[in-house]
Amino acid sequence: MAENKTNLKLDALRNQVRDSIKDFTEKLTSELAENLQSITVIGSSLTGDFRPGQSDINTVLVLDKHNLSSLNAIASLAKPMRKKHISPPLLMTESYIEQSLDVFGVEFLDFQLTHKTILGNDPFESLAFDKKDVRLQCERELKAMLIRLRQGYIASGANKKLVRDVLISTAKGLTPFLRAILWLKDIERPTQAEPTLSKAAEQFSVNLESLETARNWQNQNARLSEAEITNAFELVYATVEKLALIVDKLEV
């Protein structure tokens, strides 16, 4: 059973996040009532990567059960969520989490590393993972990224802006997998993106500068030439390809 909304542990959040999320979480506890088991803030809003007014605030809601009335209640908050840079929450049940550790180990590892449960019991603290499952997910997703890069390039018609967006998305999406690969080797995982790239580059002897460059594009207004975009695509593709090979050969 969810706690009364007066027991929301909002003091665990930085001021900008707390101010943005306060009304949203209070409305959730009112609208979802007994079906709401916990609210957990995850991701960059808890780290030094957070940029007020730009970064999204991500949450996980654990429900007692999934139903349409709960979906409608949360959907009714969509407009104020957008205004406050709150992403649509991830909805889970306890049984869903338990039954998904073998297929979403990378994501749950990241949640476990960086989260603050502000209502109810912490759903991630005690989770345990099988390294074989995590290694397989890393290999599968990295190889799928190569396919998506090729498809994205074709679909963009080599349009500079569209290719740039594909590369930014790829670079951002790789960070959790780099942390998971570090975890597979029992290496401490940074919570921020840049230190994660640095540590992975050092530990696995792979140049990740192209990923850092692509990540930084999101916060820059630099005009890139067609040659720069083409070169960046080739570098990012080669980097993902090398990471996939590293994971393919990784013994756990």
Sequence and secondary structure as in RCSB ss.txt:
>XXXX:A:sequence
MAENKTNLKLDALRNQVRDSIKDFTEKLTSELAENLQSITVIGSSLTGDFRPGQSDINTVLVLDKHNLSSLNAIA
SLAKPMRKKHISPPLLMTESYIEQSLDVFGVEFLDFQLTHKTILGNDPFESLAFDKKDVRLQCERELKAMLIRLR
QGYIASGANKKLVRDVLISTAKGLTPFLRAILWLKDIERPTQAEPTLSKAAEQFSVNLESLETARNWQNQNARLS
EAEITNAFELVYATVEKLALIVDKLEV
>XXXX:A:secstr
    GGG  GGGS HHHHHHHHHHHHHHHHHHGGGEEEEEEEGGGGSTT  TTTS BEEEEEESS  HHHHHHHH
TTHHHHHHTTB   EEEEHHHHHHHTTTSHHHHHHHHHSEEEEESS SSTT    HHHHHHHHHHHHHHHHHHHH
HHHHHHTT HHHHHHHHHHHHHHHHHHHHHHHHHTT    SSHHHHHHHHHHHHT   HHHHHHHHHTT      
HHHHHHHHHHHHHHHHHHHHHHHT   
